[in-house]
Amino acid sequence: MKDFFAEVGVLFSYPRHIVLLVSRFVLAYGFVQPASMKLHDLQGTTLFFKSLGIPFAHMFAYIVPTLETLGIVLLILGLFTRLISLFLAVIMVVAIFTVHLSNGFSVANNGFEIPLYYLIFSLIFISFGGGKYSLDYLFFEKGMQ
């Protein structure tokens, strides 16, 4: 029985790099609209951040959409995947606690469901990196094997 489960584990490990690739694309796509909305209305973003009690709201109104946009590009390329995922995870934790938590779980009520999923995606990339189909693998990991 132990051998059977070992074989099943090996079988299901084959598509992991494709799953990481597709997941990077999905997460990147998920940040397109929020980043775009913030970038196109920096004054509104600043006012919104101030209303949430975020310190240095003006500065973070520039930093957050810049990191989100950079995250889109880097996730698609699979470059510095762990690092950008760390920044995106921090953004999601702040979003959950400052905006979404009081609305409950459901996305229908602007709850924390979607930011939680993005946080989990980010934690996966922090843990496993971008996978074999990434520039991280090409530049940093391939030569180490």
C-alpha positions as CSV (number, residue, x, y, z in Angstrom):
1,M,0.0,0.0,0.0
2,K,2.9,2.3,0.8
3,D,4.3,1.8,-2.7
4,F,0.9,2.6,-4.2
5,F,0.7,5.9,-2.5
6,A,4.3,6.7,-3.4
7,E,3.5,6.0,-7.1
8,V,0.3,8.1,-6.9
9,G,2.4,11.0,-5.4
10,V,4.9,10.8,-8.3
11,L,2.1,10.7,-10.8
12,F,0.4,13.8,-9.5
13,S,3.7,15.7,-9.2
14,Y,4.2,15.7,-13.0
15,P,1.8,18.6,-13.7
16,R,3.0,20.8,-10.8
17,H,5.0,23.1,-13.0
18,I,2.1,23.6,-15.4
19,V,-0.1,24.3,-12.4
20,L,2.3,26.9,-11.0
21,L,2.5,28.5,-14.5
22,V,-1.3,28.7,-14.8
23,S,-1.6,29.9,-11.2
24,R,0.9,32.7,-11.8
25,F,-1.1,33.8,-14.8
26,V,-4.4,33.7,-12.9
27,L,-3.0,35.7,-9.9
28,A,-1.5,38.2,-12.3
29,Y,-4.8,38.6,-14.1
30,G,-6.6,39.1,-10.7
31,F,-4.5,42.1,-10.0
32,V,-5.1,43.9,-13.3
33,Q,-8.3,45.6,-12.5
34,P,-7.5,46.7,-8.9
35,A,-4.1,48.0,-9.9
36,S,-5.5,49.8,-12.9
37,M,-8.3,51.4,-10.8
38,K,-5.8,52.6,-8.2
39,L,-3.4,54.0,-10.9
40,H,-6.0,55.8,-12.8
41,D,-7.3,57.6,-9.7
42,L,-4.4,58.2,-7.4
43,Q,-6.2,61.1,-5.6
44,G,-9.2,58.8,-5.0
45,T,-6.9,56.1,-3.8
46,T,-5.2,58.4,-1.4
47,L,-8.5,59.6,0.0
48,F,-9.7,56.0,0.3
49,F,-6.5,55.0,2.1
50,K,-6.9,58.0,4.4
51,S,-10.5,57.0,5.2
52,L,-9.2,53.6,6.3
53,G,-6.7,55.2,8.6
54,I,-3.7,54.0,6.7
55,P,-0.6,56.1,7.7
56,F,1.2,57.9,4.9
57,A,-1.8,57.3,2.6
58,H,-0.4,59.5,-0.2
59,M,2.8,57.5,-0.3
60,F,1.0,54.1,-0.2
61,A,-1.4,55.3,-2.9
62,Y,1.7,55.2,-5.2
63,I,3.4,52.2,-3.7
64,V,0.5,49.7,-3.7
65,P,-0.6,50.0,-7.3
66,T,3.1,50.2,-8.4
67,L,3.8,46.9,-6.6
68,E,0.6,45.4,-7.9
69,T,1.5,46.4,-11.5
70,L,5.1,45.1,-11.0
71,G,3.6,41.9,-9.6
72,I,1.5,41.4,-12.8
73,V,4.6,41.7,-15.0
74,L,6.9,39.6,-12.7
75,L,4.3,36.9,-12.1
76,I,3.7,36.5,-15.9
77,L,7.5,36.3,-16.5
78,G,8.1,34.1,-13.4
79,L,10.9,36.5,-12.4
80,F,11.6,37.2,-8.7
81,T,8.4,35.2,-8.0
82,R,9.0,34.6,-4.3
83,L,10.0,38.3,-3.6
84,I,7.0,39.9,-5.4
85,S,4.7,37.3,-3.9
86,L,5.9,38.4,-0.5
87,F,4.9,42.0,-1.2
88,L,1.6,41.0,-2.7
89,A,0.9,38.8,0.4
90,V,1.5,41.8,2.6
91,I,-0.8,43.9,0.5
92,M,-3.5,41.2,0.7
93,V,-3.2,40.9,4.5
94,V,-3.6,44.7,4.9
95,A,-6.6,44.7,2.5
96,I,-8.2,41.8,4.4
97,F,-7.9,43.6,7.8
98,T,-8.6,47.2,6.7
99,V,-11.3,46.7,4.0
100,H,-12.8,43.3,3.8
101,L,-12.9,41.5,7.2
102,S,-15.8,43.5,8.5
103,N,-17.9,42.5,5.5
104,G,-17.6,38.8,6.3
105,F,-16.3,36.1,4.0
106,S,-18.5,36.3,0.9
107,V,-17.3,38.2,-2.2
108,A,-21.0,39.2,-2.8
109,N,-20.7,41.5,0.3
110,N,-17.2,42.7,-0.5
111,G,-15.9,40.2,2.0
112,F,-12.4,38.8,2.3
113,E,-12.9,35.7,0.1
114,I,-11.0,37.0,-3.0
115,P,-8.1,38.6,-1.1
116,L,-7.8,35.4,0.9
117,Y,-7.5,33.4,-2.3
118,Y,-4.8,35.9,-3.6
119,L,-3.0,35.6,-0.2
120,I,-3.0,31.8,-0.5
121,F,-1.7,32.0,-4.1
122,S,1.0,34.3,-2.9
123,L,2.0,32.0,-0.1
124,I,2.2,29.1,-2.5
125,F,4.6,31.1,-4.7
126,I,6.6,32.2,-1.7
127,S,6.9,28.5,-0.7
128,F,7.5,26.8,-4.1
129,G,8.7,29.6,-6.4
130,G,7.6,30.1,-10.0
131,G,8.2,26.6,-11.1
132,K,10.1,25.1,-14.0
133,Y,8.4,27.4,-16.6
134,S,9.7,30.6,-15.2
135,L,12.6,33.0,-15.7
136,D,13.5,32.3,-12.0
137,Y,14.2,28.7,-13.0
138,L,16.1,29.7,-16.1
139,F,18.3,32.3,-14.4
140,F,18.7,31.0,-10.8
141,E,17.7,27.4,-10.3
142,K,18.7,25.5,-13.5
143,G,22.4,26.1,-13.0
144,M,22.2,24.9,-9.4
145,Q,21.0,21.4,-10.4
